[in-house]
Amino acid sequence: MTDTRTDVLIAGLGGIGAATAYHAARQGLEVMGLEQFHALHDRGSSHGHSRIFRIAYFESPAYVPLARRALEGWRALERDTGRDLLVTTGGLDLGGPDGRLVSGSLAACREHDIPHEWWDRETLRRRAPGLDLPDDVEAVYQADAGILNPTRCTGTHIEAARAAGADLRFSVRVVDWDVGSEGVRVHTAGPDGDAEIVADRLIVTTGAWLGSGPLRDALPEIAPERQVVGWLPHVPGSGAAHHFPVVNADLQEGHVYLMPEHDGRGVKVGLYHHLHERIADPSVADMPPSDADRAVLQALADRYLVASGPVAHMRTCRFTLTPDEHFLVDTIADGRVVIGGGFSGHGFKFAPALAEALVALVRGLPPPVDVAPFGLARFGVAT
Ligand SMILES: Cc1cc2nc3c(=O)[nH]c(=O)nc-3n(C[C@H](O)[C@H](O)[C@H](O)COP(=O)(O)OP(=O)(O)OC[C@H]3O[C@@H](n4cnc5c(N)ncnc54)[C@H](O)[C@@H]3O)c2cc1C
């Protein structure tokens, strides 16, 4: 058993934890990050080829400043590393005019003065000819939306964090911790056995494991949910250059999302909450994609793409849902422990901005963007 000391220990190096390690190290903190699996594994929420980036945030205008800050953060990371990370395609939020997506997106645009266009059915037909939509839908088009490759982005954050001095260790699990006068004593298990690390502060970014780990009794219910997405490799006219933006759509099946061809993968299709399958134990391997999963995705593609084709490839992933499907960003234990989780299927795009906020909280500074709307107080939980 060793007894190491660090300023900040980050538990979980997925999409948000890796970004946090980078930002903390860049700000001169001594950073140790621990991840229970190998780097860029596929058992959490941040693997794969594509995540939608958007700033016209229909879920709530409260996310818009965070999204704008994230856009700056992704572009800064691209400049610092020389890598292309965010591909701008433009994005559509579409559905019935009074539905959650269109009215929510418009509200966000108006409140935050986001340049946008309103597309009626005729405009949709002309400018998004790859989509086959019902007659009663309208859309908000926002030009800054696009696609992030989460594996590439997280890998870039890991490398950049290490280059900035962070000590990142893989196949090491945070088992538990005690908060005391010396700081946070973190108990770990890894290939070299059990160990203890004392950190001034702990940041918990454990994704789908947040609700079942040491914080399970201190938080509202945080529930992992199985998702499956599919790709159709041969859809004519589906590249972004052919007017196929990223799409979030309020349709009869629920919240459908589509992405144009990207990284040679074909068109991506998914349904928020897919089959509504809660995962009791996030450490148990996910059920592999099945014929039932394929049927859901194929039906969406056949109905909403002018030219579809077979769903040739599928992948599972996890959402981590809070009770209201809004994020959880807050401190507990007199500020010694900072939580960033419950991203409820829409967190990846914010990684640089969430990271900055978590680092500010750990330093006792005001975050660059207000994260109070994402605090525990809304659940009546004392911090
Ligand atoms: C199918 C799908 C589509 C999505 N689409 C979008 C989208 O279009 N746009 C968007 O913005 N977001 C999207 N999301 C959501 C987004 O991907 C997630 O919100 C985000 O990736 C969550 O990152 P995270 O760091 O919280 O979790 P993860 O990346 O899973 O990281 C948590 C890490 O903590 C580790 N860990 C857990 N417990 C421990 C422990 N005790 N000790 C050490 N390590 C531990 C885990 O192994 C894991 O690596 C989507 C998610 C899915 C599943």
The ligand as a Gaussian input file, in Angstrom:
#p B3LYP/6-31G(d) Opt

LIG

0 1
 C      -25.721000       6.641000     -27.892000
 C      -25.318000       7.944000     -27.277000
 C      -25.423000       9.102000     -28.033000
 C      -25.069000      10.322000     -27.471000
 N      -25.150000      11.440000     -28.240000
 C      -24.696000      12.614000     -27.762000
 C      -24.637000      13.742000     -28.604000
 O      -24.999000      13.685000     -29.776000
 N      -24.135000      14.899000     -28.082000
 C      -23.707000      14.988000     -26.791000
 O      -23.281000      16.058000     -26.375000
 N      -23.754000      13.918000     -25.967000
 C      -24.230000      12.745000     -26.423000
 N      -24.264000      11.637000     -25.631000
 C      -23.929000      11.773000     -24.210000
 C      -22.466000      11.850000     -23.974000
 O      -21.789000      10.902000     -24.750000
 C      -22.239000      11.648000     -22.482000
 O      -23.022000      12.591000     -21.759000
 C      -20.778000      11.844000     -22.107000
 O      -19.950000      11.128000     -22.982000
 C      -20.588000      11.393000     -20.662000
 O      -19.224000      11.470000     -20.310000
 P      -18.765000      11.017000     -18.873000
 O      -17.341000      11.418000     -18.760000
 O      -19.750000      11.476000     -17.851000
 O      -18.901000       9.425000     -18.887000
 P      -17.834000       8.360000     -19.444000
 O      -17.206000       8.851000     -20.679000
 O      -18.491000       7.038000     -19.456000
 O      -16.703000       8.404000     -18.337000
 C      -16.857000       7.912000     -17.039000
 C      -15.601000       7.122000     -16.756000
 O      -15.484000       6.869000     -15.379000
 C      -14.892000       5.586000     -15.236000
 N      -15.159000       5.116000     -13.877000
 C      -16.365000       4.817000     -13.347000
 N      -16.239000       4.439000     -12.055000
 C      -14.919000       4.505000     -11.769000
 C      -14.172000       4.253000     -10.596000
 N      -14.769000       3.859000      -9.460000
 N      -12.825000       4.402000     -10.644000
 C      -12.203000       4.804000     -11.795000
 N      -12.892000       5.065000     -12.946000
 C      -14.219000       4.934000     -12.930000
 C      -15.575000       4.777000     -16.315000
 O      -14.896000       3.592000     -16.606000
 C      -15.608000       5.768000     -17.450000
 O      -14.464000       5.670000     -18.267000
 C      -24.608000      10.398000     -26.142000
 C      -24.494000       9.227000     -25.388000
 C      -24.823000       8.015000     -25.960000
 C      -24.686000       6.779000     -25.133000

